[in-house]
Amino acid sequence: MKTIGEVAADLGIEAHVLRHWEDVGALTVRRDGNGHRVYDDGAVEQARTVLKLRRVGLSLPEVTAAMARRSRRHRPS
């Protein structure tokens, strides 16, 4: 488990970027009992994927739609 600061540092971005991605629905992050974001391996990989998609030129709405499709494909039946 990682904090938002640790994930931001690992990805080379600011923490507010991760918060924004979460706000617009491109990223889903679990919260602990105190309301702090907790990044498990899945959330870190999701953030890494969002970053890659942004870097290849997708807009944030396009990334959000792609992540929603990805989530639906990986949801257990």
C-alpha positions as CSV (number, residue, x, y, z in Angstrom):
1,M,0.0,0.0,0.0
2,K,1.2,3.5,-0.9
3,T,0.2,7.0,-0.1
4,I,-0.7,9.5,-2.7
5,G,2.6,11.3,-2.2
6,E,4.5,8.1,-2.8
7,V,2.6,7.2,-6.0
8,A,3.0,10.8,-7.3
9,A,6.7,10.6,-6.7
10,D,7.0,7.2,-8.3
11,L,5.2,8.5,-11.4
12,G,7.0,11.8,-11.5
13,I,3.8,13.9,-11.2
14,E,2.1,16.1,-8.6
15,A,-0.4,14.6,-6.1
16,H,-3.0,17.1,-7.2
17,V,-2.9,15.4,-10.7
18,L,-3.9,12.1,-9.1
19,R,-6.7,13.8,-7.1
20,H,-8.0,15.3,-10.4
21,W,-7.9,12.0,-12.2
22,E,-9.9,10.5,-9.4
23,D,-12.4,13.5,-9.4
24,V,-13.1,13.0,-13.1
25,G,-13.4,9.2,-12.8
26,A,-10.3,8.2,-14.6
27,L,-8.9,6.6,-11.5
28,T,-10.5,4.7,-8.6
29,V,-8.7,4.8,-5.2
30,R,-9.8,3.1,-2.0
31,R,-9.9,5.1,1.2
32,D,-8.8,4.0,4.7
33,G,-10.9,4.5,7.9
34,N,-9.6,8.0,8.2
35,G,-10.5,8.9,4.6
36,H,-6.9,8.9,3.3
37,R,-6.3,7.5,-0.2
38,V,-4.7,4.1,-0.1
39,Y,-3.0,2.9,-3.4
40,D,-2.8,-0.8,-3.6
41,D,-1.0,-2.5,-6.6
42,G,-4.1,-2.3,-8.8
43,A,-4.6,1.4,-8.1
44,V,-0.9,2.1,-8.8
45,E,-1.2,0.2,-12.1
46,Q,-4.3,2.1,-13.0
47,A,-2.6,5.4,-12.4
48,R,0.4,4.3,-14.5
49,T,-2.0,3.4,-17.3
50,V,-3.8,6.8,-17.1
51,L,-0.4,8.5,-17.3
52,K,0.7,6.4,-20.3
53,L,-2.5,7.3,-22.1
54,R,-2.2,11.0,-21.4
55,R,1.4,10.9,-22.6
56,V,0.4,9.4,-25.9
57,G,-2.0,12.3,-26.4
58,L,-5.4,11.1,-25.3
59,S,-7.6,13.8,-23.7
60,L,-8.7,13.2,-20.1
61,P,-12.3,12.5,-21.2
62,E,-10.9,9.9,-23.7
63,V,-8.8,8.4,-20.9
64,T,-11.8,8.3,-18.5
65,A,-13.9,6.5,-21.2
66,A,-11.1,4.0,-21.9
67,M,-10.6,3.3,-18.2
68,A,-14.4,2.7,-17.8
69,R,-14.3,0.2,-20.6
70,R,-11.3,-1.5,-19.1
71,S,-13.0,-1.7,-15.8
72,R,-16.1,-3.3,-17.3
73,R,-14.0,-5.9,-19.1
74,H,-12.2,-6.9,-15.9
75,R,-15.3,-7.0,-13.6
76,P,-16.1,-10.5,-12.5
77,S,-19.4,-11.8,-13.9
